[in-house]
Amino acid sequence: MLKGLMKRGPRKVPRSDANDPVPSRPTASSVTVNHASRSAPPSSYPPSTTSPAPSASPSPPVQFEQLPLFRDVPAAERPSLFLRKLRICSIILDFSDSLRSLREKESKRQTLTELVDFVQSGSCGRLPDQVQEELVRMVSANIFRCLPPAAHENTGTVDLSADPEEEEPYLDPAWPHLQLVYELLLRYVVSPDTDTKVAKRYVDHSFVLRLLDLFDSEDPREREYLKTILHRIYGKFMVHRPFIRKAINNIFYRFIFETERHNGIGELLEILGSIINGFALPMKEEHKLFLVRALIPLHKPKSVGIYHQQLSYCITQFVEKDYKLADAVIRGLLKYWPVTNCQKEVLFITELEEVLEATQPAEFQKCMVPLFKQIARCLNSSHFQVAERALFLWNNDHIVSLIAQNRAVIFPIIFEALEKNIQSHWNQAVHGLTANVRKMFLDMDGELFEECQKQHMEKQAKAKELEVQRELAWRNLEAVIAAKDDNMVLVN
């Protein structure tokens, strides 16, 4: 049988498979520049087949065609020259080896710089449709790529204890080219010569969606450019606005309920902060649902500290736009209030103060009971920063006025926590701040203060009486058991 297998030899490749070319993305080692064909974006290439590709002999390095500068050619020839330069820049060079294709990398960098300067100067005027299409195609070929795996993905395991803030960001070695490509795209989008009726055919929903996918890049320089470009696209292409908001929604949903890992949440929230600021009144129901279903649940992930400043700004913008949303926001904060994470709790109290500053008395009354029950728990926190930050709420004049208007409800809730701090809190700073707040209550309404103090003393007396009764009941039970043990007869 072994001899039979040896006689058969390797399985022959079917004729159809052997003759089919193996598709691949153009690289510096396989692309010839001096031609008129266009480089398609990576997504337009068909998927690779399962059959192994035959090993090819190493190709000579690509030779970049030397093209004249824009200032050296007549104005009528500049669009065609622009097109040729775009096709050159569609070639993707390998930056994994810093010593490879140095001349070609420098040539492409200079070409990209010239394209950026040419578009920025405005001397090109309105670009022909064919040039705009090729420009977006070149940008797509360069920026739309597979992002490298994150550190937690390389190990194949999920480390729940890893802190995303402490991870070193990956800096893309191709950034010298990527930066210029992003700059060219930005100049094209913001140019007054760019007609959105034409440009929307190329900067379409698919392009915007792939742009949003890049927000997960670890490189903060790339996310900064993406933030600026997407914001400009939102402002200029009104037809894309609902789609962009919905796509950002979906990114948030996946982050909150599935992965809890995404590098660009802060940048997306910065864009949304500007968008929310421009919402017309009365606010659409769609926007209110976005607040309740996406923004408020963003307080849930452990990594909220990374993007909390931007999130807090968006939340506050909603309350300032429509004061009736204050009750929903405060109850949402209470729903996701941290139990064991003290640093996160400090962030929540800070955000709560900003929301309360924009809260009207009518909305405050709807949520003040559960709110101050939580604040009372914060006052008694053994973590001094939590207790201190909660006591700082009384430094805000607007919050103090809201408390004063509803002191009959709030004083009894908060009084016991203040007394407990005065008697037993270990931190001197918290002890001093508590004394100041207690004095403020006394000056605000002496009669109510005395009544609360009387109720607190009665409650303490009842608690002591219950403790005595409980202790007596245990002693009686022990006595009964001891008596039964003495009357027991041991049988051998």
C-alpha positions as CSV (number, residue, x, y, z in Angstrom):
1,M,0.0,0.0,0.0
2,L,2.9,2.4,0.8
3,K,4.4,1.7,-2.6
4,G,1.1,2.5,-4.2
5,L,0.9,5.9,-2.4
6,M,4.5,6.7,-3.5
7,K,3.7,5.9,-7.1
8,R,0.7,8.3,-7.1
9,G,2.8,11.3,-6.2
10,P,1.3,14.7,-5.3
11,R,-2.3,15.5,-6.3
12,K,-2.6,17.4,-9.6
13,V,-4.0,20.8,-9.4
14,P,-7.2,21.2,-11.5
15,R,-6.7,23.1,-14.8
16,S,-9.1,25.8,-13.8
17,D,-7.3,26.4,-10.5
18,A,-3.9,26.3,-12.0
19,N,-4.7,28.9,-14.6
20,D,-6.5,31.4,-12.4
21,P,-4.3,34.3,-11.3
22,V,-4.0,34.8,-7.5
23,P,-5.5,38.2,-6.6
24,S,-3.4,40.4,-4.3
25,R,-3.1,43.9,-3.1
26,P,-0.6,46.0,-5.0
27,T,2.7,46.5,-3.1
28,A,5.9,48.2,-3.8
29,S,7.5,44.9,-5.0
30,S,4.8,44.0,-7.5
31,V,3.3,47.2,-9.0
32,T,4.5,49.0,-12.0
33,V,3.7,52.7,-11.8
34,N,4.1,53.8,-15.4
35,H,0.6,52.8,-16.6
36,A,-2.9,54.3,-16.7
37,S,-4.9,51.8,-14.7
38,R,-6.3,52.8,-11.3
39,S,-5.4,51.2,-8.0
40,A,-8.6,50.0,-6.4
41,P,-9.2,50.3,-2.6
42,P,-8.3,47.2,-0.6
43,S,-12.0,46.2,-0.2
44,S,-12.6,46.0,-3.9
45,Y,-10.1,43.1,-4.3
46,P,-11.6,39.6,-4.3
47,P,-10.9,37.3,-1.4
48,S,-7.9,35.0,-1.7
49,T,-8.6,31.4,-2.7
50,T,-8.0,28.5,-0.5
51,S,-5.4,26.9,-2.9
52,P,-1.8,27.9,-2.1
53,A,-0.3,30.5,-4.4
54,P,2.8,29.4,-6.4
55,S,6.0,30.8,-5.0
56,A,7.0,33.7,-7.2
57,S,10.6,34.9,-7.9
58,P,11.4,38.2,-6.1
59,S,10.4,41.2,-8.2
60,P,12.7,44.1,-8.7
61,P,11.8,47.2,-6.6
62,V,9.2,49.5,-8.1
63,Q,10.5,52.5,-10.1
64,F,8.6,55.7,-9.5
65,E,7.9,57.7,-12.6
66,Q,9.6,61.1,-12.4
67,L,6.8,63.7,-13.0
68,P,7.2,67.4,-13.4
69,L,6.1,69.9,-10.7
70,F,2.7,71.6,-11.1
71,R,4.4,75.0,-11.5
72,D,6.4,73.7,-14.4
73,V,3.4,72.8,-16.6
74,P,0.7,74.9,-18.2
75,A,-2.6,75.3,-16.3
76,A,-4.5,73.2,-18.9
77,E,-2.2,70.2,-18.2
78,R,-2.4,70.3,-14.4
79,P,-5.6,68.1,-14.0
80,S,-4.0,65.3,-16.0
81,L,-0.8,65.7,-14.1
82,F,-2.8,65.7,-10.8
83,L,-4.4,62.4,-11.9
84,R,-1.0,60.8,-12.7
85,K,0.4,61.8,-9.3
86,L,-2.7,60.4,-7.5
87,R,-2.1,57.1,-9.3
88,I,1.5,57.1,-8.1
89,C,0.4,57.7,-4.5
90,S,-2.0,54.8,-4.7
91,I,0.9,52.4,-4.4
92,I,1.3,51.0,-0.9
93,L,4.9,50.8,0.4
94,D,6.1,48.4,3.0
95,F,7.0,50.2,6.3
96,S,7.6,47.0,8.3
97,D,11.2,47.2,7.1
98,S,12.5,50.8,7.7
99,L,15.5,50.3,5.3
100,R,13.4,49.0,2.4
101,S,12.5,51.2,-0.6
102,L,13.9,54.4,0.9
103,R,14.0,56.3,-2.4
104,E,10.4,55.3,-3.3
105,K,9.1,56.3,0.2
106,E,10.7,59.7,-0.1
107,S,9.4,60.1,-3.6
108,K,5.9,59.3,-2.6
109,R,6.2,61.6,0.5
110,Q,7.2,64.5,-1.8
111,T,4.4,63.8,-4.2
112,L,1.8,63.7,-1.4
113,T,3.2,67.0,0.0
114,E,2.9,68.6,-3.5
115,L,-0.7,67.4,-3.8
116,V,-1.6,68.8,-0.4
117,D,0.0,72.2,-1.2
118,F,-1.7,72.3,-4.6
119,V,-5.2,71.6,-3.2
120,Q,-4.6,74.0,-0.2
121,S,-3.5,76.8,-2.5
122,G,-6.8,76.8,-4.4
123,S,-5.1,77.2,-7.7
124,C,-6.6,73.9,-8.9
125,G,-10.1,75.3,-8.8
126,R,-12.9,72.9,-9.0
127,L,-11.5,69.4,-9.6
128,P,-13.0,67.4,-12.5
129,D,-15.2,64.5,-11.5
130,Q,-12.6,61.9,-12.7
131,V,-9.9,63.5,-10.5
132,Q,-12.2,63.6,-7.5
133,E,-13.0,60.0,-8.0
134,E,-9.3,59.1,-8.3
135,L,-8.5,61.2,-5.2
136,V,-11.0,59.3,-3.0
137,R,-9.8,56.1,-4.5
138,M,-6.2,56.9,-3.6
139,V,-7.1,57.9,-0.1
140,S,-9.1,54.7,0.3
141,A,-6.1,52.6,-0.9
142,N,-3.9,54.2,1.7
143,I,-5.9,54.6,4.9
144,F,-8.4,51.7,4.7
145,R,-6.3,48.8,6.0
146,C,-6.4,46.1,8.6
147,L,-5.4,47.6,12.0
148,P,-2.8,45.7,14.0
149,P,-4.1,43.6,16.9
150,A,-4.2,45.2,20.3
151,A,-1.9,43.9,23.1
152,H,-4.8,42.0,24.7
153,E,-5.6,40.3,21.3
154,N,-2.1,39.0,20.8
155,T,-2.2,36.8,23.9
156,G,-5.5,35.1,22.9
157,T,-6.9,35.7,26.4
158,V,-8.9,38.5,27.9
159,D,-7.2,40.1,31.0
160,L,-10.0,41.8,32.9
161,S,-7.5,43.3,35.3
162,A,-5.6,45.1,32.5
163,D,-6.0,48.9,32.6
164,P,-6.5,50.4,29.1
165,E,-5.1,53.7,30.3
166,E,-1.7,52.0,31.1
167,E,-1.3,50.3,27.7
168,E,1.3,51.8,25.3
169,P,-0.4,53.0,22.1
170,Y,0.8,51.5,18.8
171,L,2.4,54.2,16.6
172,D,2.0,53.3,12.9
173,P,5.4,53.4,11.1
174,A,3.6,54.4,7.9
175,W,2.5,57.7,9.6
176,P,4.8,60.0,7.4
177,H,2.6,59.0,4.4
178,L,-0.7,58.5,6.3
179,Q,-0.5,62.0,7.7
180,L,-0.2,63.6,4.3
181,V,-3.0,61.4,2.9
182,Y,-5.3,62.5,5.8
183,E,-4.3,66.1,5.2
184,L,-5.1,65.9,1.5
185,L,-8.5,64.4,2.4
186,L,-9.2,67.2,4.9
187,R,-8.2,69.9,2.4
188,Y,-10.5,68.3,-0.2
189,V,-13.4,68.2,2.2
190,V,-13.1,71.7,3.5
191,S,-12.3,73.3,0.1
192,P,-14.9,75.8,-1.0
193,D,-14.5,74.4,-4.5
194,T,-15.7,71.0,-3.5
195,D,-19.3,70.6,-4.6
196,T,-21.1,68.3,-2.2
197,K,-23.6,67.2,-4.9
198,V,-20.7,65.7,-6.8
199,A,-18.5,64.7,-3.9
200,K,-21.2,62.7,-2.2
201,R,-21.0,60.2,-5.0
202,Y,-17.4,59.3,-3.8
203,V,-17.6,60.3,-0.1
204,D,-20.6,58.0,0.3
205,H,-22.0,55.9,3.1
206,S,-19.6,53.1,2.6
207,F,-16.6,55.5,2.8
208,V,-18.0,57.1,6.0
209,L,-18.6,53.7,7.6
210,R,-15.0,52.6,6.8
211,L,-13.7,55.9,8.2
212,L,-15.6,55.3,11.4
213,D,-14.0,51.8,11.7
214,L,-10.6,53.5,11.8
215,F,-11.5,55.2,15.0
216,D,-10.4,52.0,16.7
217,S,-6.8,52.8,15.7
218,E,-4.3,52.8,18.6
219,D,-2.4,55.7,17.1
220,P,-3.7,58.9,18.8
221,R,-2.4,61.0,15.8
222,E,-4.6,59.1,13.4
223,R,-7.7,59.4,15.6
224,E,-7.1,63.2,15.9
225,Y,-7.2,63.5,12.1
226,L,-10.2,61.2,11.8
227,K,-12.1,63.3,14.4
228,T,-11.5,66.5,12.4
229,I,-12.3,65.0,9.0
230,L,-15.5,63.3,10.2
231,H,-16.7,66.5,11.9
232,R,-16.1,68.4,8.6
233,I,-17.9,65.8,6.6
234,Y,-20.9,66.0,9.1
235,G,-21.0,69.8,8.7
236,K,-20.7,69.8,4.9
237,F,-22.6,66.7,3.8
238,M,-26.0,67.2,5.3
239,V,-27.3,64.1,3.5
240,H,-24.9,62.0,5.6
241,R,-25.9,63.4,9.0
242,P,-28.6,60.8,10.1
243,F,-26.4,58.0,8.8
244,I,-23.3,59.2,10.8
245,R,-25.3,59.5,14.0
246,K,-26.8,56.0,13.6
247,A,-23.3,54.6,12.8
248,I,-21.8,56.2,15.9
249,N,-24.8,54.8,17.9
250,N,-24.0,51.3,16.7
251,I,-20.3,51.7,17.7
252,F,-21.4,52.7,21.2
253,Y,-23.8,49.8,21.5
254,R,-21.1,47.3,20.6
255,F,-18.7,48.9,23.0
256,I,-21.1,49.0,26.0
257,F,-22.8,45.6,25.6
258,E,-20.2,43.4,23.9
259,T,-16.5,44.4,23.8
260,E,-16.0,47.2,26.4
261,R,-12.8,48.0,24.3
262,H,-12.5,50.7,21.7
263,N,-9.8,53.3,21.3
264,G,-11.9,56.1,19.8
265,I,-14.8,56.6,22.1
266,G,-13.4,59.9,23.4
267,E,-12.9,61.3,19.9
268,L,-16.4,60.3,18.8
269,L,-17.9,61.9,21.9
270,E,-16.0,65.1,21.1
271,I,-17.7,65.2,17.7
272,L,-21.1,64.5,19.3
273,G,-20.5,67.3,21.8
274,S,-20.4,69.7,18.9
275,I,-23.4,68.0,17.2
276,I,-25.5,68.2,20.3
277,N,-24.7,71.9,20.7
278,G,-26.3,72.5,17.3
279,F,-29.5,70.5,18.0
280,A,-32.7,72.6,17.2
281,L,-35.4,73.0,19.8
282,P,-37.8,71.4,20.6
283,M,-35.5,68.4,20.6
284,K,-36.4,65.4,18.4
285,E,-37.4,62.2,20.1
286,E,-34.6,60.5,18.2
287,H,-32.0,62.6,20.1
288,K,-33.7,61.9,23.5
289,L,-33.5,58.2,22.8
290,F,-29.9,58.5,21.9
291,L,-29.3,60.1,25.3
292,V,-31.1,57.3,27.2
293,R,-30.0,54.3,25.2
294,A,-26.4,55.2,24.3
295,L,-24.9,58.1,26.3
296,I,-26.1,57.3,29.8
297,P,-25.1,53.5,29.5
298,L,-21.6,54.7,28.5
299,H,-21.1,55.2,32.3
300,K,-21.2,51.4,32.7
301,P,-17.8,50.3,31.3
302,K,-14.8,50.1,33.6
303,S,-12.7,52.3,31.3
304,V,-15.1,55.3,31.6
305,G,-12.3,57.4,33.1
306,I,-10.6,57.6,29.6
307,Y,-13.5,59.4,28.0
308,H,-15.5,60.7,31.0
309,Q,-14.7,64.4,30.4
310,Q,-16.2,64.3,26.8
311,L,-19.1,62.2,28.0
312,S,-19.9,64.6,30.8
313,Y,-19.9,67.5,28.4
314,C,-22.4,65.7,26.1
315,I,-24.7,64.9,29.0
316,T,-24.6,68.5,30.3
317,Q,-25.3,69.8,26.8
318,F,-28.5,67.8,26.7
319,V,-29.7,69.1,30.1
320,E,-28.8,72.7,29.1
321,K,-30.8,72.3,25.8
322,D,-33.8,70.7,27.5
323,Y,-34.0,71.1,31.3
324,K,-36.8,68.4,31.5
325,L,-34.1,65.8,30.7
326,A,-32.4,66.4,34.1
327,D,-34.5,63.8,36.0
328,A,-33.8,61.1,33.4
329,V,-30.0,61.9,33.5
330,I,-29.8,61.9,37.3
331,R,-31.7,58.6,37.6
332,G,-29.5,57.2,34.9
333,L,-26.4,58.2,36.9
334,L,-27.8,56.6,40.0
335,K,-28.6,53.4,38.0
336,Y,-24.9,53.0,37.0
337,W,-23.4,54.4,40.2
338,P,-20.2,52.4,41.1
339,V,-20.1,50.3,44.2
340,T,-16.5,49.4,44.6
341,N,-14.6,51.7,42.3
342,C,-13.8,54.9,44.3
343,Q,-12.1,56.8,41.5
344,K,-15.1,56.2,39.2
345,E,-17.3,57.4,42.1
346,V,-15.4,60.7,42.3
347,L,-16.0,61.2,38.5
348,F,-19.7,60.5,38.9
349,I,-20.0,63.1,41.7
350,T,-18.2,65.7,39.6
351,E,-20.6,65.1,36.7
352,L,-23.5,65.2,39.0
353,E,-22.6,68.7,40.1
354,E,-22.4,69.8,36.5
355,V,-25.8,68.4,35.8
356,L,-27.4,69.9,39.0
357,E,-26.1,73.3,37.9
358,A,-28.4,73.1,34.9
359,T,-31.3,71.5,36.8
360,Q,-34.5,73.5,37.5
361,P,-36.4,73.2,40.8
362,A,-39.3,71.2,39.4
363,E,-37.0,68.5,37.9
364,F,-34.9,68.5,41.1
365,Q,-37.9,67.6,43.2
366,K,-38.7,64.5,41.1
367,C,-35.3,62.8,41.9
368,M,-34.1,64.5,45.1
369,V,-35.0,61.6,47.5
370,P,-33.0,58.8,45.7
371,L,-30.3,61.4,44.8
372,F,-29.6,62.4,48.4
373,K,-29.8,58.9,49.7
374,Q,-26.8,58.2,47.4
375,I,-25.1,61.4,48.5
376,A,-25.5,60.4,52.1
377,R,-23.8,57.0,51.3
378,C,-21.0,59.0,49.7
379,L,-20.6,61.2,52.7
380,N,-20.0,58.2,54.9
381,S,-17.5,56.6,52.4
382,S,-14.3,55.4,54.1
383,H,-12.4,56.6,51.0
384,F,-11.7,60.2,51.9
385,Q,-11.7,61.5,48.3
386,V,-15.3,60.3,47.8
387,A,-16.5,61.8,51.0
388,E,-14.6,65.1,50.4
389,R,-15.9,65.4,46.8
390,A,-19.5,64.9,48.0
391,L,-19.1,67.6,50.7
392,F,-17.8,70.0,48.1
393,L,-21.3,70.0,46.5
394,W,-22.3,72.5,49.3
395,N,-19.8,75.0,47.8
396,N,-22.1,75.4,44.8
397,D,-24.6,78.2,45.3
398,H,-27.2,76.8,42.9
399,I,-27.1,73.4,44.5
400,V,-27.4,75.0,48.0
401,S,-30.4,77.1,46.8
402,L,-32.1,73.9,45.6
403,I,-31.4,72.2,48.9
404,A,-32.7,75.2,50.8
405,Q,-36.0,75.2,48.9
406,N,-36.5,71.5,49.7
407,R,-34.8,71.3,53.1
408,A,-37.8,69.7,54.8
409,V,-37.2,66.6,52.7
410,I,-33.4,66.7,52.4
411,F,-32.3,67.5,55.9
412,P,-33.7,64.3,57.5
413,I,-32.0,62.2,54.8
414,I,-28.6,63.8,55.1
415,F,-28.5,64.5,58.9
416,E,-27.6,61.0,60.1
417,A,-24.7,60.8,57.6
418,L,-23.3,64.1,58.9
419,E,-23.6,63.1,62.5
420,K,-21.9,59.8,61.8
421,N,-19.0,61.7,60.1
422,I,-18.7,64.0,63.1
423,Q,-18.5,61.2,65.5
424,S,-16.4,58.6,63.7
425,H,-14.8,59.5,60.4
426,W,-11.0,59.0,60.4
427,N,-10.0,61.8,58.0
428,Q,-9.6,65.3,59.6
429,A,-10.4,67.1,56.3
430,V,-13.7,65.3,55.9
431,H,-14.4,66.0,59.6
432,G,-13.9,69.7,59.1
433,L,-16.0,69.9,55.9
434,T,-18.8,68.0,57.6
435,A,-18.8,70.5,60.5
436,N,-19.1,73.3,58.0
437,V,-22.1,71.7,56.2
438,R,-23.7,71.0,59.6
439,K,-23.3,74.6,60.6
440,M,-24.8,75.7,57.2
441,F,-27.9,73.6,58.0
442,L,-28.1,75.1,61.4
443,D,-28.0,78.6,60.1
444,M,-30.5,77.8,57.3
445,D,-33.2,76.5,59.5
446,G,-32.5,76.2,63.3
447,E,-35.9,74.7,64.2
448,L,-35.7,72.0,61.5
449,F,-32.1,71.2,62.6
450,E,-33.2,70.8,66.2
451,E,-36.1,68.5,65.1
452,C,-33.8,66.4,63.0
453,Q,-31.3,66.2,65.9
454,K,-34.1,65.2,68.3
455,Q,-35.3,62.4,65.8
456,H,-31.7,61.3,65.4
457,M,-31.3,61.0,69.2
458,E,-34.6,59.1,69.5
459,K,-33.5,56.8,66.8
460,Q,-30.2,56.1,68.5
461,A,-32.0,55.5,71.8
462,K,-34.3,53.0,70.1
463,A,-31.3,51.3,68.5
464,K,-29.6,51.0,71.9
465,E,-32.8,49.6,73.5
466,L,-33.0,47.0,70.7
467,E,-29.4,46.1,71.2
468,V,-30.0,45.6,74.9
469,Q,-33.1,43.4,74.2
470,R,-31.2,41.4,71.6
471,E,-28.3,40.8,74.1
472,L,-30.8,39.8,76.8
473,A,-32.5,37.4,74.4
474,W,-29.2,35.7,73.6
475,R,-28.3,35.4,77.3
476,N,-31.7,33.8,78.1
477,L,-31.2,31.4,75.2
478,E,-27.8,30.5,76.5
479,A,-29.2,29.9,80.0
480,V,-31.9,27.6,78.7
481,I,-29.4,25.5,76.8
482,A,-27.0,25.4,79.7
483,A,-29.9,24.2,82.0
484,K,-30.8,21.4,79.5
485,D,-27.2,20.3,79.3
486,D,-27.1,19.9,83.1
487,N,-30.2,17.7,83.1
488,M,-29.0,15.5,80.3
489,V,-28.3,11.8,81.3
490,L,-25.4,10.2,79.6
491,V,-26.0,6.5,78.7
492,N,-23.0,4.2,78.1
